[in-house]
Amino acid sequence: MNQSPVSPTLETLFQRTLARQPDALALLDPLNKPRVTGDAPKRLTYAEADRAITALSAHFVEAGLPANSVIAIQLPNTIEFVLTVLAAHRAGLVVAVLPLLWRHAELTAALNRTAARAIVTMSRIDGISYSDLAMNAAAEAFSIRHVCGFGNDLPEGMASLDEALARAPGTTRRVVQDGRKAALISFDMTAEGFRPVPRPHLSLIAGGLAISLESDVPQGATVMSAFAPMSFAGLASSLVVWLLSGGTLVLHHPFDSDVLEEQINEHSCDVLVAPGLLALRLGELEAAARLPGLRTVIGLWRAPEQVASSDIWAAPHASITDVYLFGEVGLFGARRGNDGLPVAIVPGPHGAPREQQGSSVAGEILLTPKGTLGLRGAMVPVAAYAPPPLPTSDGVAAQPPRDYADTGYAARLDRSTGAICITAPPAGIMSVGGYRFLSHDLQEWSRRLGQGALITALPDRLSGHRLAGRAQDNARAREALSELGLNPLMVEAFRDRAGAT
């Protein structure tokens, strides 16, 4: 009897390395974890991680979460995040990642839109009580049946996952591992508004493969991830790249440059995953010379229109790959040459590695009739970005399906080189601190300041835009943001940026 081939999942990738080297080091916490969460840093081998994943998976099953239901996760870049994602998949659940800087209204909208059955968080992150935020959001989400968290001083009614880890593994559930099954729901902000974006395992793995192959990440590498994981790009560049390499994943909760350098040297990291501009600053500040063991740098650009004009990479002992991010639509990477300059991006299919003849096709880049950049390929969730159907003349003929997703980024062809020039982000969208917001939300914040006050969005090389106002308006701005329900961490981010002008 012939068996149909089963496509890989994140669980099968983990099991592959677990079977080969159970005692190898798998996961390392940030060195400054006591400041971030109040807990001591952990280090786990693959066997120890497997036992923790089994215990968490059993907890989710015993909590009554049915297979294929959605579990929302809002955690920092620590070991708990990785264990929870893999445990959810082992239990047959779909993971919805919630960015840390989201306000109460966005948390509630995400839980309701995905019909999430559970939410996982941390007691405190950077001094903010995330357990209270989760409980308040869950109270307004009809579908939530289980709220759980890591850390101490959890509120009444929230189950402790630290206690679940301390118990012997309990109930298990047989789950068919198939890469076509749903694995991830991330969230995007488009001109049409808030949008959940589901992906199967295959799509998530395709994104990690595109990054790993283009950057030439070696097998058994020690990967330092200093990029927030609460997105498709964050998961593909850290969790998936680690599972594909079968090495060690070192985590850094963004961002402390001194701690980052200490971690890279102490753990002998080969690969660094970080925001693009922060990666380039390693060369500018001569930090690369202080990191002699680093061989591969993966720079993730939330504002891909900035790549072409970025600085030269000036660290000869390490290569750098620019990874262009287009919200939750997709990504592509281009490894810089010996001159340290960004590589010209041409339309059409692109392989991974890009310059290798006959390499596997990672995706396709195209210009849409609207003069925007479109993506197609295994990692692109075309259905999630499908435009609404247009009315037909006879009311019967179906509209032809579109096989690409429009990123909304304005783009044009350079007549002399044939390369694509990305010129502007999607209309009506602003990125503040790495998070995308609708422009009219910014106008609403300004309106709440009162007559005569001033708040505006200024271009910022690191985060896309920063909110800025006159010094006398700063306190009123923070008060207005708080009244609108903005997460306290975002209010503090505004405090840091607003006084810059």
MIVOFI-519500 format. One record per residue (C-alpha): x, y, z; residue in one letter. Coordinates in Angstrom, 3 decimals. Layout:
<rs>
<u->X	v->Y	w->Z	aa->A>
...
</rs>
This chain:
<rs>
<u->0.000	v->0.000	w->0.000	aa->M>
<u->1.474	v->3.321	w->-1.050	aa->N>
<u->1.535	v->6.127	w->1.509	aa->Q>
<u->1.134	v->9.717	w->0.417	aa->S>
<u->4.193	v->11.828	w->1.224	aa->P>
<u->3.815	v->14.019	w->4.309	aa->V>
<u->5.243	v->17.515	w->4.053	aa->S>
<u->7.396	v->18.795	w->6.943	aa->P>
<u->6.213	v->20.870	w->9.870	aa->T>
<u->8.093	v->22.767	w->12.576	aa->L>
<u->7.557	v->19.746	w->14.840	aa->E>
<u->9.186	v->17.324	w->12.370	aa->T>
<u->12.150	v->19.698	w->11.938	aa->L>
<u->12.631	v->19.766	w->15.715	aa->F>
<u->12.298	v->15.988	w->15.997	aa->Q>
<u->14.927	v->15.515	w->13.282	aa->R>
<u->17.601	v->17.286	w->15.316	aa->T>
<u->16.363	v->15.829	w->18.626	aa->L>
<u->16.884	v->12.290	w->17.306	aa->A>
<u->20.350	v->13.105	w->16.014	aa->R>
<u->21.798	v->15.060	w->18.956	aa->Q>
<u->19.534	v->15.106	w->22.037	aa->P>
<u->22.272	v->16.411	w->24.345	aa->D>
<u->23.323	v->19.311	w->22.097	aa->A>
<u->22.593	v->22.825	w->23.312	aa->L>
<u->19.342	v->24.056	w->21.770	aa->A>
<u->18.133	v->27.289	w->23.409	aa->L>
<u->19.761	v->30.110	w->25.397	aa->L>
<u->17.939	v->32.941	w->27.172	aa->D>
<u->18.983	v->36.625	w->27.080	aa->P>
<u->21.658	v->37.442	w->29.661	aa->L>
<u->19.544	v->40.347	w->30.907	aa->N>
<u->16.395	v->38.254	w->31.357	aa->K>
<u->16.175	v->39.226	w->35.064	aa->P>
<u->15.592	v->42.817	w->33.958	aa->R>
<u->13.122	v->41.858	w->31.228	aa->V>
<u->10.926	v->39.349	w->33.080	aa->T>
<u->12.387	v->39.013	w->36.586	aa->G>
<u->13.421	v->35.385	w->35.941	aa->D>
<u->16.889	v->33.841	w->35.735	aa->A>
<u->18.240	v->32.963	w->32.251	aa->P>
<u->17.818	v->29.350	w->31.160	aa->K>
<u->19.760	v->27.093	w->28.803	aa->R>
<u->18.205	v->23.921	w->27.426	aa->L>
<u->19.473	v->20.986	w->25.419	aa->T>
<u->17.248	v->19.462	w->22.744	aa->Y>
<u->16.210	v->16.693	w->25.172	aa->A>
<u->15.375	v->19.201	w->27.910	aa->E>
<u->13.468	v->21.384	w->25.452	aa->A>
<u->11.549	v->18.320	w->24.261	aa->D>
<u->10.448	v->17.494	w->27.817	aa->R>
<u->9.332	v->21.099	w->28.368	aa->A>
<u->7.429	v->21.130	w->25.056	aa->I>
<u->5.705	v->17.859	w->25.972	aa->T>
<u->4.671	v->19.232	w->29.392	aa->A>
<u->3.234	v->22.437	w->27.891	aa->L>
<u->1.492	v->20.491	w->25.126	aa->S>
<u->-0.117	v->18.233	w->27.738	aa->A>
<u->-1.302	v->21.292	w->29.662	aa->H>
<u->-3.013	v->22.685	w->26.551	aa->F>
<u->-4.721	v->19.343	w->25.848	aa->V>
<u->-5.839	v->18.928	w->29.474	aa->E>
<u->-7.194	v->22.484	w->29.443	aa->A>
<u->-9.707	v->21.304	w->26.838	aa->G>
<u->-8.321	v->23.140	w->23.812	aa->L>
<u->-9.548	v->21.185	w->20.771	aa->P>
<u->-7.251	v->20.375	w->17.864	aa->A>
<u->-6.973	v->23.117	w->15.217	aa->N>
<u->-8.163	v->25.814	w->17.613	aa->S>
<u->-6.277	v->29.095	w->17.938	aa->V>
<u->-3.990	v->29.959	w->20.848	aa->I>
<u->-2.809	v->33.575	w->21.092	aa->A>
<u->0.711	v->34.291	w->22.351	aa->I>
<u->2.108	v->37.579	w->23.670	aa->Q>
<u->5.609	v->36.871	w->24.989	aa->L>
<u->9.085	v->38.449	w->24.900	aa->P>
<u->12.003	v->37.040	w->22.918	aa->N>
<u->12.878	v->34.393	w->25.508	aa->T>
<u->12.912	v->30.606	w->25.725	aa->I>
<u->9.276	v->30.592	w->26.841	aa->E>
<u->8.201	v->31.937	w->23.457	aa->F>
<u->9.941	v->29.158	w->21.497	aa->V>
<u->8.695	v->26.415	w->23.827	aa->L>
<u->5.103	v->27.687	w->23.680	aa->T>
<u->5.011	v->27.849	w->19.869	aa->V>
<u->6.408	v->24.329	w->19.477	aa->L>
<u->4.149	v->22.985	w->22.255	aa->A>
<u->1.078	v->24.485	w->20.602	aa->A>
<u->1.956	v->22.828	w->17.303	aa->H>
<u->2.610	v->19.506	w->19.051	aa->R>
<u->-0.899	v->19.750	w->20.503	aa->A>
<u->-2.343	v->20.468	w->17.051	aa->G>
<u->-3.099	v->24.144	w->17.744	aa->L>
<u->-2.709	v->27.221	w->15.534	aa->V>
<u->-0.535	v->30.009	w->16.958	aa->V>
<u->-1.614	v->33.670	w->16.726	aa->A>
<u->1.260	v->36.031	w->17.606	aa->V>
<u->0.359	v->39.318	w->19.343	aa->L>
<u->2.969	v->42.131	w->19.208	aa->P>
<u->4.083	v->43.422	w->22.602	aa->L>
<u->3.267	v->47.073	w->21.905	aa->L>
<u->-0.354	v->46.508	w->21.024	aa->W>
<u->-3.005	v->48.432	w->22.932	aa->R>
<u->-6.028	v->46.859	w->24.611	aa->H>
<u->-8.328	v->47.554	w->21.665	aa->A>
<u->-6.011	v->45.750	w->19.226	aa->E>
<u->-5.620	v->42.748	w->21.539	aa->L>
<u->-9.381	v->42.401	w->21.851	aa->T>
<u->-9.897	v->42.781	w->18.101	aa->A>
<u->-7.279	v->40.123	w->17.352	aa->A>
<u->-8.759	v->37.639	w->19.835	aa->L>
<u->-12.263	v->38.147	w->18.460	aa->N>
<u->-11.250	v->38.068	w->14.780	aa->R>
<u->-9.400	v->34.752	w->15.205	aa->T>
<u->-11.872	v->33.177	w->17.678	aa->A>
<u->-8.884	v->32.362	w->19.889	aa->A>
<u->-9.628	v->29.790	w->22.605	aa->R>
<u->-6.626	v->30.626	w->24.823	aa->A>
<u->-4.020	v->33.314	w->25.452	aa->I>
<u->-0.471	v->32.883	w->26.799	aa->V>
<u->1.553	v->35.743	w->28.245	aa->T>
<u->4.206	v->36.661	w->30.824	aa->M>
<u->3.504	v->38.082	w->34.275	aa->S>
<u->5.635	v->41.172	w->33.648	aa->R>
<u->7.753	v->42.388	w->30.719	aa->I>
<u->10.006	v->45.396	w->31.203	aa->D>
<u->8.034	v->46.336	w->34.315	aa->G>
<u->4.626	v->46.232	w->32.600	aa->I>
<u->1.971	v->43.820	w->33.903	aa->S>
<u->1.130	v->41.840	w->30.770	aa->Y>
<u->-0.895	v->39.365	w->32.785	aa->S>
<u->-3.376	v->42.140	w->33.618	aa->D>
<u->-3.494	v->43.235	w->29.968	aa->L>
<u->-4.259	v->39.659	w->28.904	aa->A>
<u->-6.972	v->39.180	w->31.521	aa->M>
<u->-8.678	v->42.444	w->30.563	aa->N>
<u->-8.580	v->41.603	w->26.848	aa->A>
<u->-9.797	v->38.038	w->27.472	aa->A>
<u->-12.779	v->39.383	w->29.419	aa->A>
<u->-13.999	v->41.049	w->26.208	aa->E>
<u->-13.321	v->38.078	w->23.932	aa->A>
<u->-16.241	v->35.641	w->23.975	aa->F>
<u->-14.204	v->32.740	w->22.560	aa->S>
<u->-11.439	v->32.722	w->25.231	aa->I>
<u->-11.720	v->29.732	w->27.559	aa->R>
<u->-8.206	v->29.517	w->29.023	aa->H>
<u->-5.731	v->32.213	w->30.111	aa->V>
<u->-2.256	v->31.144	w->31.205	aa->C>
<u->1.110	v->32.710	w->31.816	aa->G>
<u->4.710	v->32.382	w->32.914	aa->F>
<u->6.233	v->34.145	w->35.917	aa->G>
<u->5.206	v->35.060	w->39.450	aa->N>
<u->2.266	v->37.038	w->40.845	aa->D>
<u->-0.192	v->35.902	w->38.193	aa->L>
<u->-3.713	v->37.266	w->38.755	aa->P>
<u->-6.485	v->35.032	w->40.030	aa->E>
<u->-7.933	v->32.912	w->37.255	aa->G>
<u->-4.697	v->32.696	w->35.222	aa->M>
<u->-3.093	v->29.240	w->35.059	aa->A>
<u->0.645	v->29.009	w->35.776	aa->S>
<u->2.696	v->27.452	w->32.982	aa->L>
<u->5.751	v->27.305	w->35.271	aa->D>
<u->3.777	v->24.834	w->37.388	aa->E>
<u->2.881	v->22.888	w->34.241	aa->A>
<u->6.594	v->22.655	w->33.377	aa->L>
<u->7.393	v->21.395	w->36.879	aa->A>
<u->4.896	v->18.519	w->36.647	aa->R>
<u->5.470	v->15.221	w->34.893	aa->A>
<u->4.120	v->15.271	w->31.304	aa->P>
<u->0.489	v->14.216	w->31.204	aa->G>
<u->-2.083	v->13.748	w->28.465	aa->T>
<u->-0.895	v->13.588	w->24.877	aa->T>
<u->-2.851	v->13.848	w->21.637	aa->R>
<u->-2.001	v->12.196	w->18.352	aa->R>
<u->-1.562	v->14.881	w->15.694	aa->V>
<u->-0.934	v->14.146	w->12.022	aa->V>
<u->2.091	v->16.181	w->10.988	aa->Q>
<u->1.266	v->17.793	w->7.658	aa->D>
<u->2.901	v->20.982	w->6.426	aa->G>
<u->-0.303	v->22.015	w->4.655	aa->R>
<u->-2.082	v->22.514	w->7.973	aa->K>
<u->-2.461	v->25.979	w->9.472	aa->A>
<u->0.431	v->26.939	w->11.730	aa->A>
<u->0.486	v->30.707	w->12.223	aa->L>
<u->-1.763	v->33.737	w->12.263	aa->I>
<u->0.009	v->37.077	w->12.206	aa->S>
<u->-1.573	v->40.495	w->11.858	aa->F>
<u->-1.032	v->43.261	w->9.325	aa->D>
<u->-2.221	v->46.835	w->8.997	aa->M>
<u->-3.233	v->47.736	w->5.454	aa->T>
<u->-4.982	v->50.723	w->3.929	aa->A>
<u->-8.211	v->48.721	w->4.288	aa->E>
<u->-7.583	v->48.246	w->8.008	aa->G>
<u->-6.603	v->45.496	w->10.434	aa->F>
<u->-6.051	v->42.118	w->8.734	aa->R>
<u->-5.345	v->38.629	w->10.179	aa->P>
<u->-2.970	v->36.663	w->7.925	aa->V>
<u->-3.022	v->32.839	w->8.296	aa->P>
<u->-0.198	v->30.604	w->7.047	aa->R>
<u->0.453	v->26.843	w->6.916	aa->P>
<u->3.720	v->25.259	w->8.061	aa->H>
<u->4.952	v->25.047	w->4.464	aa->L>
<u->4.617	v->28.794	w->3.966	aa->S>
<u->6.448	v->29.527	w->7.208	aa->L>
<u->9.244	v->27.095	w->6.356	aa->I>
<u->9.523	v->28.580	w->2.853	aa->A>
<u->10.254	v->31.991	w->4.393	aa->G>
<u->12.925	v->30.534	w->6.666	aa->G>
<u->14.492	v->28.599	w->3.770	aa->L>
<u->14.685	v->31.749	w->1.634	aa->A>
<u->16.601	v->33.536	w->4.409	aa->I>
<u->18.774	v->30.578	w->5.379	aa->S>
<u->19.857	v->29.615	w->1.860	aa->L>
<u->20.479	v->33.178	w->0.692	aa->E>
<u->22.574	v->33.903	w->3.799	aa->S>
<u->24.349	v->30.518	w->3.640	aa->D>
<u->23.644	v->29.689	w->7.283	aa->V>
<u->25.783	v->26.600	w->8.066	aa->P>
<u->24.456	v->23.438	w->9.653	aa->Q>
<u->24.925	v->23.437	w->13.406	aa->G>
<u->25.237	v->27.239	w->13.530	aa->A>
<u->24.798	v->29.249	w->16.715	aa->T>
<u->22.165	v->31.813	w->15.722	aa->V>
<u->21.706	v->35.041	w->17.693	aa->M>
<u->18.193	v->36.455	w->17.221	aa->S>
<u->17.790	v->40.122	w->18.197	aa->A>
<u->14.572	v->40.715	w->16.247	aa->F>
<u->11.102	v->40.719	w->17.812	aa->A>
<u->9.541	v->37.335	w->16.932	aa->P>
<u->5.873	v->38.412	w->16.874	aa->M>
<u->5.484	v->38.394	w->13.082	aa->S>
<u->5.973	v->36.139	w->10.063	aa->F>
<u->9.439	v->37.597	w->9.425	aa->A>
<u->10.391	v->37.338	w->13.098	aa->G>
<u->9.465	v->33.651	w->13.248	aa->L>
<u->10.965	v->32.760	w->9.863	aa->A>
<u->14.298	v->34.471	w->10.604	aa->S>
<u->14.766	v->33.015	w->14.095	aa->S>
<u->12.722	v->29.915	w->14.935	aa->L>
<u->12.665	v->28.442	w->11.408	aa->V>
<u->16.300	v->29.286	w->10.563	aa->V>
<u->17.335	v->27.627	w->13.846	aa->W>
<u->15.295	v->24.485	w->13.158	aa->L>
<u->16.665	v->24.241	w->9.623	aa->L>
<u->20.267	v->24.562	w->10.818	aa->S>
<u->19.883	v->22.145	w->13.729	aa->G>
<u->22.158	v->24.312	w->15.867	aa->G>
<u->21.676	v->26.607	w->18.859	aa->T>
<u->19.295	v->29.557	w->19.115	aa->L>
<u->20.474	v->32.413	w->21.339	aa->V>
<u->17.747	v->34.939	w->22.152	aa->L>
<u->18.055	v->38.676	w->22.807	aa->H>
<u->15.038	v->40.753	w->23.826	aa->H>
<u->15.475	v->43.939	w->21.752	aa->P>
<u->17.489	v->45.959	w->22.466	aa->F>
<u->20.628	v->46.476	w->24.575	aa->D>
<u->23.771	v->46.836	w->22.460	aa->S>
<u->26.229	v->46.058	w->25.280	aa->D>
<u->24.349	v->42.908	w->26.311	aa->V>
<u->24.027	v->41.879	w->22.655	aa->L>
<u->27.795	v->42.056	w->22.111	aa->E>
<u->28.403	v->40.161	w->25.351	aa->E>
<u->26.002	v->37.405	w->24.270	aa->Q>
<u->27.527	v->37.085	w->20.805	aa->I>
<u->31.038	v->36.677	w->22.207	aa->N>
<u->30.146	v->34.542	w->25.234	aa->E>
<u->28.151	v->32.045	w->23.159	aa->H>
<u->30.448	v->32.177	w->20.082	aa->S>
<u->27.584	v->33.085	w->17.748	aa->C>
<u->28.171	v->32.515	w->14.022	aa->D>
<u->24.985	v->34.223	w->12.813	aa->V>
<u->23.282	v->37.462	w->13.897	aa->L>
<u->19.658	v->38.268	w->13.020	aa->V>
<u->18.841	v->41.935	w->13.705	aa->A>
<u->17.032	v->44.957	w->12.211	aa->P>
<u->18.900	v->46.125	w->9.100	aa->G>
<u->20.029	v->49.527	w->10.336	aa->L>
<u->21.176	v->48.154	w->13.666	aa->L>
<u->23.176	v->45.518	w->11.811	aa->A>
<u->24.859	v->48.188	w->9.675	aa->L>
<u->25.755	v->50.160	w->12.786	aa->R>
<u->28.013	v->47.295	w->13.814	aa->L>
<u->30.319	v->48.409	w->11.024	aa->G>
<u->29.867	v->52.115	w->11.680	aa->E>
<u->30.723	v->51.803	w->15.365	aa->L>
<u->33.531	v->49.304	w->14.739	aa->E>
<u->31.600	v->46.828	w->16.830	aa->A>
<u->32.199	v->44.193	w->14.164	aa->A>
<u->35.912	v->44.195	w->15.076	aa->A>
<u->34.901	v->43.349	w->18.644	aa->R>
<u->32.901	v->40.360	w->17.342	aa->L>
<u->35.578	v->38.333	w->15.550	aa->P>
<u->33.614	v->35.073	w->15.576	aa->G>
<u->30.626	v->36.492	w->13.680	aa->L>
<u->30.480	v->35.198	w->10.104	aa->R>
<u->26.946	v->35.901	w->8.885	aa->T>
<u->24.701	v->38.900	w->9.511	aa->V>
<u->21.031	v->38.899	w->8.489	aa->I>
<u->19.609	v->42.422	w->8.416	aa->G>
<u->15.802	v->42.649	w->8.365	aa->L>
<u->14.390	v->45.850	w->6.857	aa->W>
<u->10.881	v->46.827	w->7.957	aa->R>
<u->11.236	v->49.843	w->5.624	aa->A>
<u->12.526	v->48.153	w->2.421	aa->P>
<u->12.569	v->51.459	w->0.545	aa->E>
<u->15.623	v->52.385	w->2.665	aa->Q>
<u->17.852	v->49.513	w->1.542	aa->V>
<u->19.063	v->51.044	w->-1.745	aa->A>
<u->20.361	v->54.180	w->-0.008	aa->S>
<u->21.803	v->52.424	w->3.036	aa->S>
<u->25.466	v->52.573	w->4.032	aa->D>
<u->28.173	v->50.225	w->2.821	aa->I>
<u->28.790	v->47.114	w->4.905	aa->W>
<u->32.335	v->47.519	w->6.200	aa->A>
<u->33.112	v->44.267	w->8.036	aa->A>
<u->35.170	v->42.067	w->5.679	aa->P>
<u->35.196	v->38.991	w->7.956	aa->H>
<u->31.384	v->38.705	w->7.898	aa->A>
<u->28.814	v->38.701	w->5.097	aa->S>
<u->25.502	v->40.523	w->5.304	aa->I>
<u->22.162	v->39.716	w->3.699	aa->T>
<u->19.489	v->42.368	w->3.278	aa->D>
<u->16.038	v->40.885	w->3.909	aa->V>
<u->13.248	v->43.062	w->2.516	aa->Y>
<u->10.085	v->42.849	w->4.639	aa->L>
<u->6.660	v->43.806	w->3.282	aa->F>
<u->4.459	v->43.704	w->6.351	aa->G>
<u->3.005	v->40.215	w->6.651	aa->E>
<u->2.782	v->39.677	w->2.867	aa->V>
<u->6.223	v->38.155	w->2.430	aa->G>
<u->9.936	v->38.817	w->2.110	aa->L>
<u->12.964	v->38.247	w->-0.051	aa->F>
<u->16.693	v->38.431	w->0.647	aa->G>
<u->19.772	v->39.577	w->-1.260	aa->A>
<u->23.288	v->38.897	w->-0.015	aa->R>
<u->25.700	v->41.775	w->-0.568	aa->R>
<u->28.872	v->41.262	w->-2.569	aa->G>
<u->32.469	v->42.065	w->-1.681	aa->N>
<u->31.892	v->45.781	w->-2.305	aa->D>
<u->29.427	v->45.913	w->0.606	aa->G>
<u->26.746	v->47.624	w->-1.497	aa->L>
<u->23.106	v->46.525	w->-1.723	aa->P>
<u->22.360	v->44.185	w->-4.624	aa->V>
<u->20.118	v->45.384	w->-7.471	aa->A>
<u->16.721	v->43.638	w->-7.377	aa->I>
<u->15.259	v->42.699	w->-10.758	aa->V>
<u->11.698	v->41.519	w->-11.403	aa->P>
<u->10.921	v->37.887	w->-12.056	aa->G>
<u->11.545	v->34.614	w->-10.224	aa->P>
<u->14.425	v->34.626	w->-7.751	aa->H>
<u->16.226	v->31.615	w->-6.325	aa->G>
<u->17.921	v->30.982	w->-3.020	aa->A>
<u->20.850	v->31.507	w->-3.161	aa->P>
<u->20.051	v->34.315	w->-5.569	aa->R>
<u->23.286	v->34.200	w->-7.588	aa->E>
<u->23.510	v->30.409	w->-7.915	aa->Q>
<u->22.439	v->28.947	w->-11.215	aa->Q>
<u->19.741	v->26.310	w->-10.893	aa->G>
<u->18.881	v->27.155	w->-7.279	aa->S>
<u->15.373	v->26.487	w->-6.019	aa->S>
<u->12.891	v->29.281	w->-6.728	aa->V>
<u->12.098	v->31.117	w->-3.493	aa->A>
<u->9.498	v->33.435	w->-4.994	aa->G>
<u->8.744	v->35.983	w->-7.675	aa->E>
<u->8.832	v->39.776	w->-7.699	aa->I>
<u->6.647	v->41.784	w->-10.069	aa->L>
<u->5.284	v->45.229	w->-10.748	aa->L>
<u->1.507	v->45.471	w->-10.593	aa->T>
<u->-0.582	v->47.579	w->-13.009	aa->P>
<u->-1.007	v->50.088	w->-10.160	aa->K>
<u->2.749	v->50.759	w->-10.001	aa->G>
<u->3.208	v->48.828	w->-6.790	aa->T>
<u->5.345	v->45.816	w->-5.932	aa->L>
<u->3.720	v->42.382	w->-5.930	aa->G>
<u->4.956	v->39.052	w->-4.570	aa->L>
<u->4.054	v->35.473	w->-5.368	aa->R>
<u->5.453	v->32.173	w->-4.186	aa->G>
<u->5.145	v->29.497	w->-1.535	aa->A>
<u->5.479	v->31.891	w->1.413	aa->M>
<u->2.931	v->34.462	w->0.156	aa->V>
<u->-0.642	v->34.081	w->1.536	aa->P>
<u->-2.387	v->35.293	w->-1.609	aa->V>
<u->-5.907	v->34.573	w->-0.343	aa->A>
<u->-5.414	v->36.744	w->2.749	aa->A>
<u->-4.700	v->39.789	w->0.548	aa->Y>
<u->-7.182	v->39.049	w->-2.232	aa->A>
<u->-9.088	v->42.167	w->-3.325	aa->P>
<u->-12.876	v->42.209	w->-2.942	aa->P>
<u->-14.681	v->40.817	w->-6.015	aa->P>
<u->-15.633	v->43.378	w->-8.630	aa->L>
<u->-19.198	v->43.538	w->-9.969	aa->P>
<u->-19.519	v->41.972	w->-13.415	aa->T>
<u->-21.571	v->43.260	w->-16.303	aa->S>
<u->-23.765	v->40.183	w->-16.562	aa->D>
<u->-23.676	v->39.239	w->-12.876	aa->G>
<u->-22.682	v->35.658	w->-13.761	aa->V>
<u->-19.061	v->35.548	w->-14.955	aa->A>
<u->-16.551	v->34.901	w->-12.157	aa->A>
<u->-13.547	v->37.143	w->-11.696	aa->Q>
<u->-10.230	v->35.456	w->-12.559	aa->P>
<u->-8.280	v->34.669	w->-9.364	aa->P>
<u->-5.171	v->36.740	w->-8.680	aa->R>
<u->-2.059	v->34.647	w->-8.064	aa->D>
<u->0.007	v->37.342	w->-6.347	aa->Y>
<u->-0.309	v->39.630	w->-3.333	aa->A>
<u->0.045	v->43.393	w->-3.702	aa->D>
<u->2.401	v->44.759	w->-1.014	aa->T>
<u->1.183	v->48.329	w->-1.585	aa->G>
<u->4.769	v->49.615	w->-1.796	aa->Y>
<u->5.223	v->52.056	w->-4.683	aa->A>
<u->7.870	v->50.848	w->-7.122	aa->A>
<u->9.248	v->51.550	w->-10.594	aa->R>
<u->11.786	v->50.109	w->-13.019	aa->L>
<u->15.143	v->51.782	w->-13.513	aa->D>
<u->15.401	v->52.221	w->-17.291	aa->R>
<u->19.192	v->51.913	w->-17.371	aa->S>
<u->19.587	v->48.795	w->-15.215	aa->T>
<u->16.161	v->47.142	w->-15.270	aa->G>
<u->16.230	v->46.961	w->-11.478	aa->A>
<u->13.207	v->47.624	w->-9.311	aa->I>
<u->13.300	v->50.804	w->-7.232	aa->C>
<u->11.043	v->50.738	w->-4.171	aa->I>
<u->10.097	v->54.347	w->-3.638	aa->T>
<u->7.480	v->54.637	w->-0.884	aa->A>
<u->5.559	v->52.615	w->1.726	aa->P>
<u->1.839	v->51.863	w->1.301	aa->P>
<u->-0.368	v->54.934	w->1.175	aa->A>
<u->-2.150	v->55.728	w->4.420	aa->G>
<u->0.250	v->53.636	w->6.544	aa->I>
<u->2.962	v->54.874	w->8.892	aa->M>
<u->5.502	v->52.780	w->10.774	aa->S>
<u->6.224	v->54.081	w->14.272	aa->V>
<u->8.764	v->52.191	w->16.346	aa->G>
<u->8.585	v->49.265	w->13.931	aa->G>
<u->4.785	v->48.947	w->14.181	aa->Y>
<u->2.394	v->49.948	w->11.406	aa->R>
<u->-0.523	v->52.293	w->12.043	aa->F>
<u->-3.123	v->53.976	w->9.874	aa->L>
<u->-2.348	v->57.634	w->9.241	aa->S>
<u->-5.804	v->58.728	w->10.372	aa->H>
<u->-5.061	v->57.163	w->13.781	aa->D>
<u->-2.198	v->59.636	w->14.087	aa->L>
<u->-4.597	v->62.427	w->13.191	aa->Q>
<u->-6.928	v->61.217	w->15.946	aa->E>
<u->-4.080	v->61.351	w->18.451	aa->W>
<u->-3.313	v->64.906	w->17.339	aa->S>
<u->-6.956	v->65.909	w->17.718	aa->R>
<u->-6.954	v->64.708	w->21.327	aa->R>
<u->-4.109	v->67.097	w->22.158	aa->L>
<u->-6.369	v->70.140	w->21.891	aa->G>
<u->-6.256	v->73.353	w->19.924	aa->Q>
<u->-2.819	v->74.817	w->19.263	aa->G>
<u->-0.891	v->71.660	w->20.104	aa->A>
<u->1.391	v->70.009	w->17.573	aa->L>
<u->2.285	v->66.382	w->16.988	aa->I>
<u->3.647	v->64.997	w->13.744	aa->T>
<u->5.404	v->61.962	w->12.292	aa->A>
<u->8.979	v->62.617	w->11.216	aa->L>
<u->11.064	v->60.225	w->9.083	aa->P>
<u->13.332	v->58.077	w->11.221	aa->D>
<u->16.020	v->55.824	w->9.750	aa->R>
<u->15.631	v->53.221	w->12.460	aa->L>
<u->11.877	v->52.891	w->12.869	aa->S>
<u->10.338	v->54.393	w->9.722	aa->G>
<u->8.757	v->57.374	w->11.533	aa->H>
<u->8.887	v->58.784	w->15.037	aa->R>
<u->6.221	v->60.816	w->16.768	aa->L>
<u->7.454	v->64.303	w->17.622	aa->A>
<u->5.948	v->67.374	w->19.203	aa->G>
<u->6.853	v->70.601	w->20.927	aa->R>
<u->8.219	v->70.156	w->24.440	aa->A>
<u->5.160	v->71.762	w->26.024	aa->Q>
<u->2.911	v->69.273	w->24.205	aa->D>
<u->4.739	v->66.103	w->25.260	aa->N>
<u->2.870	v->65.504	w->28.537	aa->A>
<u->-0.477	v->66.122	w->26.837	aa->R>
<u->0.525	v->63.766	w->24.028	aa->A>
<u->1.349	v->60.955	w->26.438	aa->R>
<u->-1.932	v->61.536	w->28.282	aa->E>
<u->-3.876	v->61.401	w->25.000	aa->A>
<u->-2.167	v->58.176	w->23.957	aa->L>
<u->-3.009	v->56.605	w->27.316	aa->S>
<u->-6.649	v->57.691	w->27.035	aa->E>
<u->-6.838	v->56.003	w->23.652	aa->L>
<u->-5.890	v->52.713	w->25.335	aa->G>
<u->-2.338	v->52.543	w->23.996	aa->L>
<u->-0.110	v->49.982	w->25.637	aa->N>
<u->2.094	v->51.644	w->28.323	aa->P>
<u->5.254	v->50.546	w->26.506	aa->L>
<u->4.152	v->52.480	w->23.414	aa->M>
<u->3.492	v->55.541	w->25.564	aa->V>
<u->7.028	v->55.261	w->26.924	aa->E>
<u->8.335	v->54.867	w->23.353	aa->A>
<u->6.615	v->58.146	w->22.509	aa->F>
<u->8.204	v->59.728	w->25.594	aa->R>
<u->11.649	v->58.800	w->24.220	aa->D>
<u->10.960	v->60.082	w->20.715	aa->R>
<u->8.823	v->63.143	w->21.318	aa->A>
<u->11.539	v->65.183	w->22.974	aa->G>
<u->13.891	v->64.794	w->20.036	aa->A>
<u->12.767	v->67.973	w->18.289	aa->T>
</rs>
